[in-house]
Amino acid sequence: MILDKILEKKRKKIEERKIAVSLEEMKNKALKIADFNGENRLKSCFKSNDLSLIGEFKKASPSKGIIAKYFHIEEIEKFYKSLKVNAYSVLTEEDFFYGSDENLRKLNNLTTIPIIKKDFIIDFYQIYEAKIFGACGILLIVSVLGEKLKEFYDECIKFNLEPLIEVHDKEELDIALKCGGEIIGINNRNLKDFTINLDTTKNLIKYIPKEKVVVSESGINTIDDLKKVKGFGVDAVLIGEMFMRNINNLEFIRQLKAFRND
C-alpha cells in the first residue's frame, strides 16, 4: 500500500535529520519562538468567511505524478493573492509529493497569511520543525496516528500550532472529536486505495458540532465541485491540483472570482 511506503520513507528521513539536529535541540529552538499567547488564526479566519479557500502548494502526488512542472513559490503566492485565498497549505513530504520544508520557510518570508504544514506527521520532531519554519497550523491524520492522535494534538497546542485533523470515516471522526479537535478536515480521498468521493464530506459533516470548523479536502477539480461542497455547509475547502493546473488559465480565474462574488 502506498501509505505504508510513504510512512516507511518518512521514518527514515526523520531519523537522518535527528543525527544532524537532535530532538531536544529542535524542541528548544521551537520553544524560543513559540508565541504561547497567540490567537487561533486559522479557526478565526475560517469562521469569519462565508467559504474560506486554502490554496495548496503542491508539485506532485503519488496518483497523478508531476502536477506543476514549473513550481515557483513566489509565482504561486502571487496567483493565490490575486484569488484572495484565505490560507495556505504547503506540502513538505519529499519523496512522493516533491515538497520540502524550505518551501514553507520561503513562503513564510513572503506573506502574513496563515500557513499549514501538510505532511505525514509521525514524530514530535516534525511539530517542532513546523513551528521553526513558520507554520501556524499542522496536519494530523487520524488514519496515520490512530489513538496516538491525542498526544500529538496536545503537543501541537503547547506550541500554539493549530491542528487540522484529517478524517475519512465516522470512526476516525469520533477519535478526532474525542481529542478536542477544533478544525476537522474531511478527506474525500481514501488513503488506502486513493479513490475519491465528494459525498464523504456530505455523509460526515452531520456528525460534527456547529462550533467546529469543517474543511473539505481532495477531489475538488471543477467550479461545480466547489459549489457542491459549499452546499454541504463546510467552512473551508483545501484545493491543490485544481489551482496548480490553472495558474495561467484566465477563464478559470474569471469563473472562480464570479463564484466567490455570488
Backbone bond lengths (Angstrom), bond angles and torsions (degrees), N, CA, C in turn:
res aa  C-N    CA-C-N  psi(-1)  N-CA   C-N-CA  omega(-1)  CA-C   N-CA-C  phi
1 M - - - 1.463 - - 1.528 109.82 -
2 I 1.335 116.15 139.37 1.461 120.67 -174.06 1.524 111.81 -62.04
3 L 1.336 117.67 -36.16 1.463 120.33 -179.92 1.527 110.91 -61.83
4 D 1.312 117.06 -40.30 1.471 120.67 178.44 1.524 111.09 -61.70
5 K 1.328 116.87 -40.32 1.468 121.35 179.19 1.530 110.50 -65.65
6 I 1.334 115.83 -41.54 1.464 120.07 179.11 1.527 110.82 -61.72
7 L 1.329 116.23 -45.17 1.462 120.57 -177.53 1.529 111.72 -68.62
8 E 1.319 116.53 -36.25 1.469 120.07 177.53 1.523 111.08 -62.29
9 K 1.334 115.74 -45.47 1.469 120.69 177.58 1.527 110.62 -63.53
10 K 1.319 115.60 -41.12 1.461 120.79 -177.30 1.530 110.58 -61.68
11 R 1.320 116.76 -44.45 1.474 119.96 179.16 1.520 111.42 -58.91
12 K 1.310 116.61 -43.22 1.465 120.79 -179.57 1.520 110.72 -64.20
13 K 1.332 117.02 -42.67 1.464 121.20 -179.01 1.533 110.96 -63.14
14 I 1.321 116.45 -41.25 1.464 119.99 -179.26 1.530 111.00 -65.73
15 E 1.320 116.62 -42.44 1.463 119.80 179.02 1.527 111.09 -63.43
16 E 1.323 117.18 -36.00 1.467 121.01 176.67 1.529 110.56 -64.93
17 R 1.333 116.71 -40.75 1.461 120.32 -179.36 1.526 111.60 -68.43
18 K 1.323 115.69 -32.53 1.464 119.51 179.66 1.525 111.75 -67.28
19 I 1.321 117.24 -24.20 1.464 120.34 176.93 1.529 110.06 -68.50
20 A 1.336 115.05 -38.81 1.468 120.00 179.81 1.522 111.58 -75.66
21 V 1.339 116.38 -44.99 1.466 122.07 178.75 1.519 107.00 -136.19
22 S 1.321 117.44 118.89 1.454 121.35 -174.55 1.527 111.71 -68.18
23 L 1.325 115.32 163.23 1.462 121.39 177.43 1.525 110.88 -57.80
24 E 1.314 117.16 -44.09 1.465 121.29 -178.76 1.531 111.25 -64.99
25 E 1.321 116.24 -40.98 1.470 119.87 177.55 1.520 111.08 -62.54
26 M 1.326 116.06 -43.57 1.459 120.51 -179.32 1.530 110.39 -64.97
27 K 1.318 116.57 -40.22 1.465 120.12 178.49 1.526 110.71 -63.42
28 N 1.316 117.00 -43.00 1.464 120.32 179.79 1.528 111.90 -64.11
29 K 1.325 116.64 -37.20 1.467 120.07 176.35 1.531 110.55 -63.11
30 A 1.333 115.34 -42.23 1.462 119.71 -180.00 1.528 111.09 -66.50
31 L 1.321 116.52 -37.80 1.461 120.68 179.70 1.526 111.98 -62.15
32 K 1.320 116.19 -33.85 1.461 120.65 -177.92 1.524 112.98 -67.57
33 I 1.328 116.60 -25.04 1.470 119.05 -177.51 1.518 113.06 -111.45
34 A 1.341 116.84 -3.46 1.458 119.89 -177.57 1.524 111.05 -66.00
35 D 1.341 116.24 130.18 1.459 122.48 176.14 1.528 107.36 -97.25
36 F 1.309 117.16 96.26 1.459 120.57 -172.37 1.525 112.64 -77.67
37 N 1.321 116.98 -7.39 1.463 120.27 177.61 1.527 111.72 -112.45
38 G 1.335 115.79 14.83 1.459 119.87 -177.24 1.521 112.49 -70.22
39 E 1.327 116.06 155.30 1.454 120.85 179.28 1.530 110.22 -84.38
40 N 1.318 115.74 164.05 1.460 121.20 177.69 1.522 109.13 -81.24
41 R 1.333 116.10 86.04 1.456 120.93 -172.55 1.516 112.44 -65.23
42 L 1.320 116.98 -41.15 1.462 119.26 -177.22 1.520 111.35 -66.98
43 K 1.312 116.76 -51.58 1.456 119.32 -177.35 1.523 111.63 -60.66
44 S 1.317 116.84 -44.56 1.463 119.60 -179.64 1.520 111.35 -65.95
45 C 1.340 116.63 -35.24 1.469 121.22 177.36 1.523 110.39 -63.94
46 F 1.322 117.08 -47.24 1.464 121.15 -176.03 1.525 112.31 -70.35
47 K 1.313 116.65 -31.30 1.460 119.92 -179.30 1.525 112.90 -81.93
48 S 1.322 116.83 -14.24 1.467 119.66 -176.97 1.529 112.80 -93.95
49 N 1.334 117.09 -0.75 1.460 120.81 -179.82 1.521 110.96 -119.36
50 D 1.325 115.74 154.64 1.470 121.13 176.76 1.524 109.62 -61.70
51 L 1.323 116.20 -49.58 1.460 122.27 173.75 1.520 107.58 -148.86
52 S 1.311 116.49 114.22 1.463 120.32 -178.73 1.525 110.10 -84.87
53 L 1.326 115.13 143.35 1.459 121.40 175.45 1.526 109.32 -105.77
54 I 1.319 115.93 128.84 1.466 121.65 173.22 1.520 106.75 -106.67
55 G 1.315 116.48 111.83 1.462 121.13 -179.38 1.517 110.52 -88.89
56 E 1.318 115.67 124.29 1.457 119.48 -177.11 1.527 112.39 -96.89
57 F 1.313 115.17 141.44 1.455 122.98 174.09 1.530 106.05 -95.52
58 K 1.335 115.42 98.52 1.466 121.29 -168.75 1.518 110.29 -134.26
59 K 1.305 116.17 110.09 1.465 120.66 -178.47 1.521 112.74 -84.14
60 A 1.320 117.32 -37.42 1.461 120.64 -174.78 1.516 110.37 -155.25
61 S 1.334 115.41 170.77 1.458 121.24 173.74 1.521 108.63 -148.49
62 P 1.346 118.20 159.67 1.466 119.92 179.73 1.524 112.94 -63.02
63 S 1.329 117.30 -32.91 1.464 120.45 -176.34 1.524 113.48 -84.61
64 K 1.353 117.74 -29.93 1.459 121.32 -175.29 1.525 113.97 -109.45
65 G 1.325 118.03 -9.88 1.462 120.13 -175.94 1.520 110.27 71.39
66 I 1.344 116.39 -146.77 1.467 120.66 179.93 1.525 110.02 -68.88
67 I 1.321 115.68 124.50 1.464 121.41 178.85 1.524 110.20 -100.87
68 A 1.318 116.29 -43.48 1.470 121.70 -179.79 1.532 108.24 -119.11
69 K 1.330 116.08 97.65 1.469 120.85 -177.84 1.517 110.96 -62.11
70 Y 1.336 116.28 -44.17 1.464 120.97 178.35 1.529 107.40 -102.86
71 F 1.320 115.45 96.64 1.459 122.11 -171.90 1.521 109.63 -108.80
72 H 1.328 115.82 102.38 1.461 121.01 -178.82 1.526 108.90 -125.35
73 I 1.308 116.23 116.59 1.464 121.90 -175.66 1.525 111.63 -53.25
74 E 1.332 116.32 -44.52 1.474 120.45 -176.74 1.532 111.68 -62.60
75 E 1.325 116.92 -43.62 1.468 120.58 -178.78 1.521 111.66 -68.31
76 I 1.318 115.77 -40.90 1.466 119.34 179.75 1.522 110.48 -66.14
77 E 1.336 116.69 -38.96 1.460 120.09 178.67 1.523 111.28 -63.23
78 K 1.330 117.47 -39.57 1.469 121.08 176.96 1.525 110.97 -63.88
79 F 1.330 116.09 -40.16 1.469 121.75 178.44 1.532 109.90 -62.46
80 Y 1.322 116.76 -46.69 1.454 120.17 -179.36 1.525 111.46 -66.56
81 K 1.304 116.14 -35.56 1.461 119.69 178.06 1.527 110.37 -63.69
82 S 1.340 116.56 -38.45 1.470 120.64 178.73 1.530 111.32 -66.13
83 L 1.339 116.68 -28.49 1.463 121.12 178.45 1.530 112.12 -85.92
84 K 1.327 116.14 -4.59 1.464 122.69 -177.36 1.533 111.39 58.36
85 V 1.331 114.05 44.96 1.451 120.44 175.72 1.529 109.13 -64.67
86 N 1.337 117.18 143.96 1.459 121.07 -172.08 1.520 114.55 -89.89
87 A 1.334 116.81 -26.15 1.463 121.22 179.74 1.522 108.81 -154.06
88 Y 1.321 115.41 162.75 1.464 121.23 -179.40 1.527 110.51 -117.82
89 S 1.318 114.99 147.44 1.459 121.96 171.80 1.525 107.22 -123.33
90 V 1.326 116.32 128.28 1.461 120.30 -178.42 1.531 109.23 -115.82
91 L 1.320 115.74 115.93 1.460 120.48 175.40 1.524 108.72 -74.18
92 T 1.328 116.05 121.64 1.462 119.42 -177.07 1.530 112.92 -111.59
93 E 1.332 117.93 1.04 1.469 120.86 178.62 1.526 109.04 -69.84
94 E 1.340 116.75 128.82 1.469 121.66 -168.16 1.521 115.27 -86.18
95 D 1.312 118.84 -41.24 1.462 121.60 -165.57 1.523 114.87 -86.19
96 F 1.331 117.53 -30.60 1.456 120.65 -175.55 1.529 112.87 -112.30
97 F 1.342 116.02 -24.91 1.469 120.63 179.67 1.524 112.02 -113.13
98 Y 1.329 117.40 -2.78 1.455 123.93 177.71 1.527 112.68 57.16
99 G 1.330 115.56 36.24 1.457 120.25 178.09 1.513 111.23 -96.35
100 S 1.334 116.49 -176.10 1.468 120.85 178.31 1.520 109.91 -166.23
101 D 1.326 115.74 154.03 1.459 120.37 173.99 1.526 111.00 -68.10
102 E 1.316 116.55 -24.22 1.463 120.17 177.61 1.528 110.47 -62.86
103 N 1.329 116.94 -36.14 1.469 120.24 176.04 1.523 110.82 -62.09
104 L 1.324 115.98 -38.99 1.464 120.66 177.31 1.520 110.97 -64.89
105 R 1.313 115.95 -43.88 1.461 120.35 179.04 1.539 111.07 -62.45
106 K 1.334 116.43 -44.33 1.471 120.72 178.98 1.523 111.08 -59.54
107 L 1.324 115.56 -46.57 1.464 119.50 -177.46 1.518 110.89 -64.50
108 N 1.310 117.21 -39.37 1.460 120.66 179.68 1.522 111.72 -60.92
109 N 1.316 116.57 -29.67 1.467 120.79 178.11 1.523 113.02 -79.65
110 L 1.342 116.36 -11.32 1.465 120.63 -176.73 1.526 113.39 -99.63
111 T 1.336 117.28 -21.09 1.462 118.76 -167.13 1.520 112.48 -144.71
112 T 1.331 115.56 163.27 1.458 121.94 171.67 1.532 110.61 -109.87
113 I 1.326 116.18 1.90 1.462 121.23 178.54 1.534 109.33 -68.76
114 P 1.325 118.84 140.77 1.476 121.27 -178.73 1.537 112.11 -57.69
115 I 1.328 115.94 138.52 1.462 121.96 -177.87 1.528 110.36 -121.72
116 I 1.329 115.34 134.38 1.462 122.09 175.78 1.526 108.51 -106.82
117 K 1.318 116.22 130.45 1.470 120.59 171.57 1.524 107.53 -83.73
118 K 1.333 115.98 119.14 1.456 120.94 -178.67 1.524 109.39 -110.37
119 D 1.315 114.81 115.84 1.464 120.47 -177.55 1.525 107.71 -160.64
120 F 1.310 116.06 -176.30 1.458 121.32 176.26 1.531 106.50 -98.80
121 I 1.321 115.41 93.93 1.460 121.65 -172.33 1.527 109.32 -83.16
122 I 1.333 115.71 118.66 1.464 120.88 -178.11 1.528 111.89 -134.02
123 D 1.334 116.80 1.37 1.461 120.99 -175.01 1.528 108.54 -148.13
124 F 1.342 117.10 140.41 1.469 120.53 177.72 1.529 111.54 -56.22
125 Y 1.310 116.55 -26.63 1.464 121.89 179.29 1.521 110.42 -52.37
126 Q 1.345 117.00 -40.39 1.464 121.03 -178.48 1.523 111.86 -70.09
127 I 1.314 116.79 -30.53 1.463 120.79 176.58 1.526 110.08 -64.58
128 Y 1.330 115.93 -44.12 1.457 119.82 179.54 1.532 110.77 -66.36
129 E 1.332 116.47 -38.64 1.466 120.26 176.67 1.522 110.82 -60.36
130 A 1.324 116.15 -44.04 1.463 120.62 -179.19 1.522 111.06 -56.79
131 K 1.341 115.93 -43.31 1.468 120.19 -179.96 1.524 110.88 -65.90
132 I 1.308 115.97 -43.85 1.468 120.82 -177.65 1.517 111.78 -64.78
133 F 1.323 117.75 -38.15 1.461 121.28 -175.69 1.523 113.47 -85.13
134 G 1.348 117.67 -3.29 1.462 119.60 170.53 1.509 117.49 108.08
135 A 1.323 118.38 9.04 1.468 119.72 178.02 1.520 110.20 -74.79
136 C 1.334 116.73 150.86 1.462 119.91 171.23 1.523 109.70 -112.77
137 G 1.347 116.32 -8.34 1.454 121.76 175.98 1.518 110.00 -136.18
138 I 1.342 116.19 162.55 1.459 120.26 -178.36 1.531 109.17 -150.42
139 L 1.320 115.70 141.22 1.464 121.10 -179.19 1.526 110.39 -83.06
140 L 1.334 115.97 129.10 1.459 122.30 171.53 1.520 107.41 -120.70
141 I 1.330 117.51 123.52 1.458 122.23 -174.36 1.522 109.49 -104.05
142 V 1.325 116.34 119.78 1.457 120.14 -176.37 1.524 111.79 -63.36
143 S 1.323 118.37 -37.85 1.467 120.41 -179.30 1.527 111.81 -67.18
144 V 1.327 117.33 -17.24 1.462 122.31 177.03 1.528 110.90 -91.66
145 L 1.340 116.19 -43.90 1.466 120.40 -173.45 1.528 113.77 -92.90
146 G 1.321 118.16 -27.75 1.459 121.09 -179.11 1.521 111.83 56.71
147 E 1.320 116.91 -132.94 1.466 121.60 -177.45 1.534 113.04 -70.23
148 K 1.328 117.24 -9.30 1.467 120.51 176.48 1.529 111.27 -79.72
149 L 1.330 116.37 -3.84 1.463 120.54 -177.36 1.529 111.97 -54.27
150 K 1.332 117.96 -43.42 1.463 121.68 -175.43 1.519 111.83 -58.53
151 E 1.345 118.71 -44.90 1.466 119.69 -178.37 1.528 111.24 -68.73
152 F 1.321 117.53 -33.69 1.466 120.23 177.25 1.529 109.89 -71.98
153 Y 1.323 117.11 -39.82 1.461 121.42 177.08 1.521 110.41 -59.27
154 D 1.321 116.10 -47.95 1.468 120.67 -178.39 1.528 111.45 -63.43
155 E 1.327 117.15 -37.32 1.462 119.99 179.41 1.530 110.84 -66.82
156 C 1.324 116.20 -38.14 1.477 119.69 176.40 1.524 110.76 -61.94
157 I 1.316 116.22 -45.29 1.463 120.86 -178.50 1.523 111.22 -61.51
158 K 1.330 116.86 -36.25 1.469 120.91 178.15 1.527 111.48 -56.66
159 F 1.336 116.38 -32.26 1.462 121.18 -176.67 1.528 111.95 -104.23
160 N 1.339 115.36 17.04 1.463 121.27 179.80 1.528 111.92 54.52
161 L 1.329 115.75 41.18 1.462 122.57 171.20 1.527 107.64 -104.30
162 E 1.321 117.09 124.07 1.459 119.89 -178.16 1.529 110.11 -84.30
163 P 1.329 118.12 117.91 1.459 120.30 -179.99 1.536 112.30 -77.26
164 L 1.312 115.54 129.84 1.463 122.35 166.40 1.525 104.38 -95.27
165 I 1.338 116.65 107.64 1.463 120.60 -173.83 1.521 109.39 -93.65
166 E 1.321 115.19 119.36 1.460 120.84 -174.43 1.524 111.83 -95.12
167 V 1.343 115.04 128.88 1.460 121.50 178.82 1.534 109.28 -129.73
168 H 1.338 115.11 160.79 1.465 119.56 177.98 1.528 112.80 -130.37
169 D 1.336 117.11 -16.78 1.464 119.42 179.41 1.526 109.84 -145.63
170 K 1.316 116.24 176.93 1.469 121.65 -174.47 1.529 111.35 -63.84
171 E 1.306 118.20 -39.23 1.462 121.14 179.95 1.522 110.83 -61.70
172 E 1.332 117.12 -44.50 1.460 120.80 177.93 1.524 111.07 -65.99
173 L 1.324 116.78 -38.16 1.465 121.15 179.00 1.530 110.40 -61.93
174 D 1.320 116.99 -41.83 1.464 120.41 179.08 1.527 110.96 -60.45
175 I 1.325 116.70 -39.52 1.470 121.09 178.13 1.528 110.35 -64.45
176 A 1.343 115.61 -42.54 1.470 120.86 -179.14 1.522 111.56 -63.49
177 L 1.326 116.99 -43.89 1.461 121.00 -179.01 1.524 111.22 -70.84
178 K 1.318 116.66 -35.67 1.462 121.23 179.59 1.525 111.90 -62.47
179 C 1.340 116.35 -34.21 1.468 119.29 -178.09 1.528 111.84 -82.39
180 G 1.333 117.27 -4.71 1.464 120.60 176.52 1.510 114.40 97.09
181 G 1.310 117.48 15.17 1.461 121.56 -177.56 1.522 113.44 -55.11
182 E 1.325 116.58 133.17 1.460 122.33 179.95 1.527 112.65 -100.45
183 I 1.341 116.41 -28.34 1.462 121.03 -179.99 1.529 107.53 -119.82
184 I 1.318 116.17 111.26 1.461 122.11 -175.51 1.524 109.48 -106.65
185 G 1.323 115.48 120.52 1.459 120.67 176.36 1.522 109.66 -99.51
186 I 1.325 116.71 122.16 1.465 120.62 177.15 1.517 107.98 -96.43
187 N 1.314 116.35 112.66 1.459 121.35 -179.07 1.524 109.12 -86.76
188 N 1.306 116.01 115.60 1.466 120.90 178.72 1.528 111.60 -74.38
189 R 1.329 116.34 -8.45 1.465 120.89 178.00 1.521 110.11 -99.60
190 N 1.316 115.71 130.58 1.455 121.83 174.35 1.524 108.16 -79.73
191 L 1.327 117.70 116.20 1.459 120.68 -175.89 1.531 113.36 -70.95
192 K 1.331 116.68 -11.02 1.467 119.28 178.34 1.523 111.91 -79.21
193 D 1.336 116.51 -39.68 1.472 119.05 -178.58 1.530 113.26 -128.04
194 F 1.349 116.92 0.11 1.472 124.52 175.77 1.539 113.21 66.49
195 T 1.327 117.89 16.71 1.461 120.26 173.07 1.526 109.00 -74.41
196 I 1.359 116.15 153.96 1.460 121.25 -174.96 1.520 110.43 -125.80
197 N 1.333 115.20 138.17 1.460 121.03 175.54 1.523 108.26 -148.21
198 L 1.333 117.19 111.58 1.464 120.99 -178.16 1.523 112.33 -62.90
199 D 1.333 117.25 -22.90 1.458 119.59 179.91 1.529 112.21 -68.60
200 T 1.328 117.21 -9.55 1.461 120.03 173.67 1.521 109.82 -58.05
201 T 1.331 116.53 -42.33 1.469 120.84 176.74 1.520 110.94 -62.84
202 K 1.324 116.43 -45.94 1.475 121.74 -179.81 1.526 111.44 -60.01
203 N 1.330 116.74 -40.05 1.456 121.16 -175.53 1.525 113.48 -74.99
204 L 1.347 117.14 -28.06 1.469 120.25 -175.68 1.525 114.36 -96.91
205 I 1.321 117.59 -27.27 1.469 119.74 -172.68 1.528 112.22 -62.56
206 K 1.310 117.57 -26.83 1.466 120.64 -178.73 1.527 112.72 -67.41
207 Y 1.336 117.17 -16.60 1.464 121.10 -179.79 1.530 112.44 -94.92
208 I 1.324 116.97 -1.41 1.462 120.68 -174.40 1.533 110.46 -100.51
209 P 1.335 118.38 125.65 1.472 120.74 179.15 1.525 112.01 -55.70
210 K 1.322 116.30 145.84 1.458 122.31 -174.40 1.520 113.24 -61.73
211 E 1.348 117.28 -28.49 1.470 119.01 -177.46 1.529 112.81 -75.19
212 K 1.326 117.05 -12.03 1.458 120.74 178.14 1.535 109.96 -80.33
213 V 1.328 115.73 159.57 1.468 121.54 173.08 1.528 107.91 -94.40
214 V 1.331 116.25 131.77 1.464 120.81 179.05 1.522 109.47 -115.01
215 V 1.331 115.77 125.08 1.462 122.62 179.28 1.528 108.22 -116.54
216 S 1.328 116.73 128.39 1.465 120.47 174.92 1.523 108.61 -94.42
217 E 1.335 116.07 130.64 1.459 121.37 -175.46 1.528 111.00 -124.30
218 S 1.323 115.37 142.68 1.472 124.06 170.33 1.538 113.32 76.02
219 G 1.326 114.31 144.61 1.453 121.46 172.70 1.511 115.69 80.71
220 I 1.332 117.55 6.17 1.470 120.50 178.42 1.521 106.89 -92.67
221 N 1.327 116.26 97.05 1.468 121.86 -170.48 1.526 114.75 -111.20
222 T 1.325 117.53 -9.27 1.459 121.65 -179.52 1.526 109.65 -141.14
223 I 1.326 116.50 167.09 1.461 120.84 175.99 1.526 109.74 -63.45
224 D 1.342 116.85 -35.18 1.465 120.07 177.28 1.529 111.46 -63.24
225 D 1.337 116.61 -38.17 1.467 120.03 175.53 1.524 110.01 -61.80
226 L 1.309 115.45 -40.48 1.463 121.24 179.92 1.529 110.38 -62.69
227 K 1.331 115.77 -43.93 1.470 120.40 178.33 1.524 110.72 -63.13
228 K 1.333 115.98 -40.62 1.460 120.63 -179.11 1.520 111.24 -62.20
229 V 1.334 116.22 -47.56 1.456 120.39 -178.19 1.529 110.98 -67.80
230 K 1.326 117.04 -37.39 1.466 120.07 176.24 1.526 110.09 -58.66
231 G 1.325 116.26 -38.12 1.453 121.16 179.41 1.515 114.13 -63.83
232 F 1.316 116.79 -20.62 1.469 120.89 177.69 1.528 111.75 -74.91
233 G 1.345 116.64 -15.34 1.461 120.28 177.31 1.512 115.78 96.26
234 V 1.339 117.80 22.45 1.466 120.38 -179.54 1.529 110.50 -74.75
235 D 1.319 115.73 160.68 1.469 121.41 177.55 1.522 111.93 -89.26
236 A 1.337 115.84 -28.45 1.464 119.90 -175.67 1.533 109.88 -153.58
237 V 1.324 115.12 160.43 1.461 121.29 174.21 1.526 108.00 -129.58
238 L 1.322 115.78 140.69 1.458 121.37 176.78 1.517 107.62 -105.94
239 I 1.349 115.90 119.82 1.463 120.77 -173.80 1.521 110.33 -127.83
240 G 1.314 115.83 128.42 1.454 121.12 177.67 1.515 112.54 -117.26
241 E 1.322 115.68 -70.90 1.468 120.32 -172.27 1.523 113.24 -58.85
242 M 1.330 118.21 -44.38 1.461 120.23 -177.88 1.527 110.88 -59.26
243 F 1.314 117.38 -41.53 1.462 120.21 178.41 1.524 111.47 -71.26
244 M 1.317 116.58 -43.86 1.474 120.84 -177.61 1.523 111.99 -59.81
245 R 1.332 116.19 -34.03 1.473 120.21 -176.94 1.530 113.01 -85.28
246 N 1.335 117.03 -5.64 1.471 119.13 -174.48 1.522 113.42 -126.95
247 I 1.314 117.24 24.61 1.462 120.41 -177.34 1.531 112.22 -58.01
248 N 1.318 117.21 -37.54 1.471 120.55 -178.38 1.526 113.15 -107.95
249 N 1.326 116.39 16.17 1.463 121.41 -178.51 1.531 109.07 -92.36
250 L 1.322 116.48 99.82 1.463 121.23 -175.18 1.520 112.24 -64.57
251 E 1.341 117.42 -35.36 1.459 120.38 179.55 1.529 110.80 -67.51
252 F 1.323 116.07 -40.19 1.463 119.38 176.66 1.522 110.55 -62.11
253 I 1.321 116.27 -44.68 1.463 120.87 -179.30 1.529 110.21 -60.63
254 R 1.345 116.08 -41.10 1.475 120.46 178.88 1.526 110.16 -62.72
255 Q 1.337 116.41 -45.15 1.458 120.50 -179.02 1.529 112.51 -64.19
256 L 1.341 116.29 -40.04 1.451 120.03 -179.48 1.533 110.45 -66.04
257 K 1.328 116.33 -43.24 1.467 119.60 179.42 1.510 111.11 -65.11
258 A 1.349 116.56 -35.93 1.469 120.17 177.81 1.529 110.26 -66.05
259 F 1.324 116.28 -39.98 1.475 121.42 177.85 1.527 110.36 -61.85
260 R 1.311 116.70 -43.00 1.474 119.89 -177.68 1.518 112.02 -71.22
261 N 1.325 117.25 -21.73 1.469 120.39 -179.54 1.523 112.73 -92.98
262 D 1.347 116.54 -3.90 1.471 119.68 179.53 1.530 111.12 -62.48
